[in-house]
Amino acid sequence: MAAPPPETTVARVLRAVIARRRAIVAVYAALVPLALILALRVPSDNSIDRMVVASDPDVAATRAFQEVFPEPATAFLLVETRDPLSAPALAAVRRLQRALDAAPHVSTYSLVTVAERLGGGEATPESVRRLVALSSFFRRQALLGDGFLGVVLELAVDGPAQRDEALAAVERAIAAATEGDAAVTRVRRVGGPWIDAWLERETAANAVRFFPLFGAFVVLLILALYRSFRALAVILVSLAVAVLLGMAFAGIAGFAFTIVSALVPLTLMVTATASLVYLHSRFVDQPAGVERETHRVAALENKLVAVSASVFAAGVGFAALTVSHIRPIRELGIWTAAGLALGWVVCFTLYPALQVILRAPTRRERRVAGTWVVRAAEVLPRWSYRWRWPMLLASLALSLAGLAALVGVPGVLAPMRLQTDALDYVNRKLPVWQDTKAFGESVLGLSSVKVWVTTPPGGVLDPAFLAALDVFSRRLDDDPAIGSAVGLPAVLRLRRELSGQGGEMPADAASLARAAGDLEQVLLTEPALRAWVDMGTLGSTYLTVTARAGASGGSAPLAAAVRAAWDRTAAGGAGLAGCSYRVVGASVLADTIGGHLVPTLVESFAITFAIIFTTFLLVFRSGAARLNAMVPSLFAILVTFLLMRVFGIPLNVATILIATTVLGATENDQIHFFYHYQEKRGEHSTERSVAHAIRVAGHAILFATLINASGFLALSLSELPPMRQFGIITATAFFLAMLADFTVLPAALWIFHRERPDRNPTAE
């Protein structure tokens, strides 16, 4: 009788892990409370200036501007009324402002405020009409419009908590001041603070809403598959610890929850569950005549390479996102890759320890689901041979159509649309979306930039500079892309209009010099005017340039108009000599994000593809495995983009991750398929090798796909449109990849090997 083969080093290590199972469980039990504390400390942050990495030039310029000109968060209330200049309407706005000004962190101004400051008493319809007749400034700033009076809110808040407190106080003030007032038909709320607050609430609610749903699905799936509460306990405890450790990493690294990093817990959960299903499916398949403990080590050793390679493939897929200049995407990549690595450690330490302690049964003790796999292993190889060419040609055609849908066809089809506006991330049924959208289409554009103008020290008070800045401002006002350009010139012109000096800056040098001297005195007494000037050096000022109502295209048209107006003004005189400008602000950052989306997709996908392909070169000796391994994933990704184009789903900070997510996750299935395919390929035919791969890995591939797809499909219930779109499309891609695993992949193997089915196949 031949002696058994010597035990491998890997087997000895795994056996040592199992022998120390109680110590391993004790270590994890000590880590869990600390991990929970760290995980609960992960904050939420959806601010636009934190969406791009700090080294980005636009971020650096915007932050430098905000250090010189700190601005409170601003928002609009549009008080709709039948006659905005009637006494009841003015009285209603006055009551509302008094209630708002009494709220913490809130200050307001409106047309009523200006009229009362100038008149020294209560504003009347007559005084307000005279004020409006003197200047178009108030209509251009949305303080007055057809059927409404505008109230500007300034929120002096520090962080989300104070912002939410201020917004709650605003809601109470609106309710108290307008209840039963017949003059007010509606109060519309417009602005970023409401949108940011809603996004943060929904981001935080995603985990609470989807984890229980996915957890219930996992429980039902594991019970249906393994039919054992002990197996359920082993997998669920291992899964919970893996996800918790991944979340704790964010607390250590200082990451925050954003609109996209809310995907991290779900991604860690579905990938860890899939790995545990692969491991446990191999464990329950205990052969006759083999002792349980011998089989336990053998099963772990058999799956070590495949699970490690699949986790590595998914990890590098997400780690490749570190090339992105979009901060949440970069952090998501690092966070997910680290979480996957921690999950791998749990799978090969805590999971086998619990498996022994809780005495999880094998197939010999408890019948499990998956007998259909035997029949599939008999039928699919020959069926895929018969239809190999039609399947490959159809998959190639669909893949090419998906590629065209993504990148476009010159002269025929434009590339996929990019979506960067924060308003696009809000549920369209919400009043804040409807109010903000209506405001942007009919009152004033939603895109605005700050034009930060710098001069030599003291240059802001130079008469020639003031004259040139006034010309620059007027040219912006006259541009068809601009709705308004507000800055020092507009404020000075308004003061001159209201004082009866006319709405023009003085033309002669002497008068202009006097105006500059007056400005220096006014800056000492008027806080509102000092907000427009760097009082430390008198070396910079800025203009707020807002798009016209109904405009689209983000900050690009505004930046183009600024450049054209600046060049014309600089060429017409010496007033701007030694001066420069920089376009900064939230709209610029939004466009910067959009500019980084496609490079993020292309670069991260290319890196992921290259590393995964290299992994296949190292792990698999088979040329067929190396060439065909990525066929199902690439097919699923490209067809996914085709579906996105057909159903009008755009690329945004969430859907841009689909390619990397799908490639990293679905490669798990191909790795397990080819690992078991190679177990037979050395001595057997293509048919026998494919049948063996399906028999051993088929049910694990199916259930792993169900886990992945159901986890992401739960996002379809999200109130965040990008999350909802990401969930539906990603789940669809997982099913497409699984379909290709059992059809296109065997067909490609038949063609690669140029073999025919066996004449007399024998069942294993």
Secondary structure in CASP SS format (residue, H / E / C, confidence):
PFRMAT SS
TARGET T0000
AUTHOR 0000-0000-0000
METHOD secondary structure of the structure
MODEL  1
M C 1.00
A C 1.00
A C 1.00
P C 1.00
P C 1.00
P C 1.00
E C 1.00
T C 1.00
T H 1.00
V H 1.00
A H 1.00
R H 1.00
V H 1.00
L H 1.00
R H 1.00
A H 1.00
V H 1.00
I H 1.00
A H 1.00
R C 1.00
R H 1.00
R H 1.00
A H 1.00
I H 1.00
V H 1.00
A H 1.00
V H 1.00
Y H 1.00
A H 1.00
A H 1.00
L H 1.00
V H 1.00
P H 1.00
L H 1.00
A H 1.00
L H 1.00
I H 1.00
L H 1.00
A H 1.00
L H 1.00
R C 1.00
V C 1.00
P C 1.00
S E 1.00
D C 1.00
N C 1.00
S C 1.00
I H 1.00
D H 1.00
R H 1.00
M C 1.00
V E 1.00
V C 1.00
A C 1.00
S C 1.00
D C 1.00
P H 1.00
D H 1.00
V H 1.00
A H 1.00
A H 1.00
T H 1.00
R H 1.00
A H 1.00
F H 1.00
Q H 1.00
E H 1.00
V H 1.00
F C 1.00
P C 1.00
E C 1.00
P C 1.00
A E 1.00
T E 1.00
A E 1.00
F E 1.00
L E 1.00
L E 1.00
V E 1.00
E E 1.00
T C 1.00
R C 1.00
D C 1.00
P C 1.00
L C 1.00
S C 1.00
A H 1.00
P H 1.00
A H 1.00
L H 1.00
A H 1.00
A H 1.00
V H 1.00
R H 1.00
R H 1.00
L H 1.00
Q H 1.00
R H 1.00
A H 1.00
L H 1.00
D H 1.00
A C 1.00
A C 1.00
P C 1.00
H C 1.00
V E 1.00
S E 1.00
T E 1.00
Y E 1.00
S E 1.00
L H 1.00
V H 1.00
T H 1.00
V H 1.00
A H 1.00
E H 1.00
R H 1.00
L H 1.00
G H 1.00
G C 1.00
G C 1.00
E C 1.00
A C 1.00
T C 1.00
P H 1.00
E H 1.00
S H 1.00
V H 1.00
R H 1.00
R H 1.00
L H 1.00
V H 1.00
A H 1.00
L H 1.00
S C 1.00
S C 1.00
F H 1.00
F H 1.00
R H 1.00
R H 1.00
Q C 1.00
A C 1.00
L C 1.00
L E 1.00
G E 1.00
D C 1.00
G C 1.00
F E 1.00
L E 1.00
G E 1.00
V E 1.00
V E 1.00
L E 1.00
E E 1.00
L E 1.00
A C 1.00
V C 1.00
D C 1.00
G C 1.00
P H 1.00
A H 1.00
Q H 1.00
R H 1.00
D H 1.00
E H 1.00
A H 1.00
L H 1.00
A H 1.00
A H 1.00
V H 1.00
E H 1.00
R H 1.00
A H 1.00
I H 1.00
A H 1.00
A H 1.00
A H 1.00
T H 1.00
E C 1.00
G C 1.00
D C 1.00
A C 1.00
A C 1.00
V C 1.00
T C 1.00
R E 1.00
V E 1.00
R E 1.00
R E 1.00
V E 1.00
G C 1.00
G H 1.00
P H 1.00
W H 1.00
I H 1.00
D H 1.00
A H 1.00
W H 1.00
L H 1.00
E H 1.00
R H 1.00
E H 1.00
T H 1.00
A H 1.00
A H 1.00
N H 1.00
A H 1.00
V H 1.00
R H 1.00
F H 1.00
F H 1.00
P H 1.00
L H 1.00
F H 1.00
G H 1.00
A H 1.00
F H 1.00
V H 1.00
V H 1.00
L H 1.00
L H 1.00
I H 1.00
L H 1.00
A H 1.00
L H 1.00
Y H 1.00
R C 1.00
S C 1.00
F H 1.00
R H 1.00
A H 1.00
L H 1.00
A H 1.00
V H 1.00
I H 1.00
L H 1.00
V H 1.00
S H 1.00
L H 1.00
A H 1.00
V H 1.00
A H 1.00
V H 1.00
L H 1.00
L H 1.00
G H 1.00
M H 1.00
A H 1.00
F H 1.00
A H 1.00
G H 1.00
I H 1.00
A H 1.00
G C 1.00
F C 1.00
A C 1.00
F E 1.00
T C 1.00
I C 1.00
V C 1.00
S C 1.00
A C 1.00
L H 1.00
V H 1.00
P H 1.00
L H 1.00
T H 1.00
L H 1.00
M H 1.00
V H 1.00
T H 1.00
A H 1.00
T H 1.00
A H 1.00
S H 1.00
L H 1.00
V H 1.00
Y H 1.00
L H 1.00
H H 1.00
S H 1.00
R H 1.00
F H 1.00
V H 1.00
D C 1.00
Q C 1.00
P C 1.00
A C 1.00
G C 1.00
V C 1.00
E C 1.00
R H 1.00
E H 1.00
T H 1.00
H H 1.00
R H 1.00
V H 1.00
A H 1.00
A H 1.00
L H 1.00
E H 1.00
N H 1.00
K H 1.00
L H 1.00
V H 1.00
A H 1.00
V H 1.00
S H 1.00
A H 1.00
S H 1.00
V H 1.00
F H 1.00
A H 1.00
A H 1.00
G H 1.00
V H 1.00
G H 1.00
F H 1.00
A H 1.00
A H 1.00
L H 1.00
T H 1.00
V H 1.00
S C 1.00
H C 1.00
I E 1.00
R H 1.00
P H 1.00
I H 1.00
R H 1.00
E H 1.00
L H 1.00
G H 1.00
I H 1.00
W H 1.00
T H 1.00
A H 1.00
A H 1.00
G H 1.00
L H 1.00
A H 1.00
L H 1.00
G H 1.00
W H 1.00
V H 1.00
V H 1.00
C H 1.00
F C 1.00
T C 1.00
L H 1.00
Y H 1.00
P H 1.00
A H 1.00
L H 1.00
Q H 1.00
V H 1.00
I H 1.00
L C 1.00
R C 1.00
A C 1.00
P C 1.00
T C 1.00
R C 1.00
R C 1.00
E C 1.00
R C 1.00
R C 1.00
V C 1.00
A C 1.00
G C 1.00
T C 1.00
W H 1.00
V H 1.00
V H 1.00
R H 1.00
A H 1.00
A H 1.00
E H 1.00
V H 1.00
L H 1.00
P H 1.00
R H 1.00
W H 1.00
S H 1.00
Y H 1.00
R H 1.00
W C 1.00
R H 1.00
W H 1.00
P H 1.00
M H 1.00
L H 1.00
L H 1.00
A H 1.00
S H 1.00
L H 1.00
A H 1.00
L H 1.00
S H 1.00
L H 1.00
A H 1.00
G H 1.00
L H 1.00
A H 1.00
A H 1.00
L H 1.00
V H 1.00
G C 1.00
V E 1.00
P C 1.00
G C 1.00
V C 1.00
L E 1.00
A C 1.00
P C 1.00
M C 1.00
R C 1.00
L E 1.00
Q C 1.00
T C 1.00
D C 1.00
A H 1.00
L H 1.00
D H 1.00
Y H 1.00
V C 1.00
N C 1.00
R C 1.00
K C 1.00
L C 1.00
P H 1.00
V H 1.00
W H 1.00
Q H 1.00
D H 1.00
T H 1.00
K H 1.00
A H 1.00
F H 1.00
G H 1.00
E H 1.00
S H 1.00
V C 1.00
L C 1.00
G C 1.00
L C 1.00
S C 1.00
S E 1.00
V E 1.00
K E 1.00
V E 1.00
W E 1.00
V E 1.00
T E 1.00
T C 1.00
P C 1.00
P C 1.00
G C 1.00
G H 1.00
V H 1.00
L H 1.00
D C 1.00
P H 1.00
A H 1.00
F H 1.00
L H 1.00
A H 1.00
A H 1.00
L H 1.00
D H 1.00
V H 1.00
F H 1.00
S H 1.00
R H 1.00
R H 1.00
L H 1.00
D H 1.00
D H 1.00
D C 1.00
P C 1.00
A C 1.00
I E 1.00
G E 1.00
S E 1.00
A E 1.00
V E 1.00
G E 1.00
L H 1.00
P H 1.00
A H 1.00
V H 1.00
L H 1.00
R H 1.00
L H 1.00
R H 1.00
R H 1.00
E H 1.00
L H 1.00
S C 1.00
G C 1.00
Q C 1.00
G C 1.00
G C 1.00
E C 1.00
M C 1.00
P C 1.00
A C 1.00
D C 1.00
A H 1.00
A H 1.00
S H 1.00
L H 1.00
A H 1.00
R H 1.00
A H 1.00
A H 1.00
G H 1.00
D H 1.00
L H 1.00
E H 1.00
Q H 1.00
V H 1.00
L H 1.00
L H 1.00
T H 1.00
E C 1.00
P H 1.00
A H 1.00
L H 1.00
R H 1.00
A C 1.00
W C 1.00
V E 1.00
D C 1.00
M C 1.00
G C 1.00
T C 1.00
L C 1.00
G C 1.00
S E 1.00
T E 1.00
Y E 1.00
L E 1.00
T E 1.00
V E 1.00
T E 1.00
A E 1.00
R C 1.00
A C 1.00
G C 1.00
A C 1.00
S C 1.00
G C 1.00
G C 1.00
S C 1.00
A H 1.00
P H 1.00
L H 1.00
A H 1.00
A H 1.00
A H 1.00
V H 1.00
R H 1.00
A H 1.00
A H 1.00
W H 1.00
D H 1.00
R H 1.00
T H 1.00
A H 1.00
A H 1.00
G C 1.00
G C 1.00
A C 1.00
G C 1.00
L C 1.00
A C 1.00
G C 1.00
C C 1.00
S E 1.00
Y E 1.00
R E 1.00
V E 1.00
V E 1.00
G C 1.00
A H 1.00
S H 1.00
V H 1.00
L H 1.00
A H 1.00
D H 1.00
T H 1.00
I H 1.00
G H 1.00
G H 1.00
H H 1.00
L H 1.00
V H 1.00
P H 1.00
T H 1.00
L H 1.00
V H 1.00
E H 1.00
S H 1.00
F H 1.00
A H 1.00
I H 1.00
T H 1.00
F H 1.00
A H 1.00
I H 1.00
I H 1.00
F H 1.00
T H 1.00
T H 1.00
F H 1.00
L H 1.00
L H 1.00
V H 1.00
F C 1.00
R C 1.00
S C 1.00
G H 1.00
A H 1.00
A H 1.00
R H 1.00
L H 1.00
N H 1.00
A C 1.00
M C 1.00
V H 1.00
P H 1.00
S H 1.00
L H 1.00
F H 1.00
A H 1.00
I H 1.00
L H 1.00
V H 1.00
T H 1.00
F H 1.00
L H 1.00
L H 1.00
M H 1.00
R H 1.00
V H 1.00
F C 1.00
G C 1.00
I C 1.00
P C 1.00
L E 1.00
N C 1.00
V C 1.00
A C 1.00
T H 1.00
I H 1.00
L H 1.00
I H 1.00
A H 1.00
T H 1.00
T H 1.00
V H 1.00
L H 1.00
G H 1.00
A H 1.00
T H 1.00
E H 1.00
N H 1.00
D H 1.00
Q H 1.00
I H 1.00
H H 1.00
F H 1.00
F H 1.00
Y H 1.00
H H 1.00
Y H 1.00
Q H 1.00
E H 1.00
K H 1.00
R H 1.00
G C 1.00
E C 1.00
H C 1.00
S C 1.00
T H 1.00
E H 1.00
R H 1.00
S H 1.00
V H 1.00
A H 1.00
H H 1.00
A H 1.00
I H 1.00
R H 1.00
V H 1.00
A H 1.00
G H 1.00
H H 1.00
A H 1.00
I H 1.00
L H 1.00
F H 1.00
A H 1.00
T H 1.00
L H 1.00
I H 1.00
N H 1.00
A H 1.00
S H 1.00
G H 1.00
F H 1.00
L H 1.00
A H 1.00
L H 1.00
S H 1.00
L H 1.00
S C 1.00
E C 1.00
L C 1.00
P H 1.00
P H 1.00
M H 1.00
R H 1.00
Q H 1.00
F H 1.00
G H 1.00
I H 1.00
I H 1.00
T H 1.00
A H 1.00
T H 1.00
A H 1.00
F H 1.00
F H 1.00
L H 1.00
A H 1.00
M H 1.00
L H 1.00
A H 1.00
D H 1.00
F H 1.00
T C 1.00
V H 1.00
L H 1.00
P H 1.00
A H 1.00
A H 1.00
L H 1.00
W H 1.00
I H 1.00
F H 1.00
H H 1.00
R C 1.00
E C 1.00
R C 1.00
P C 1.00
D C 1.00
R C 1.00
N C 1.00
P C 1.00
T C 1.00
A C 1.00
E C 1.00
END
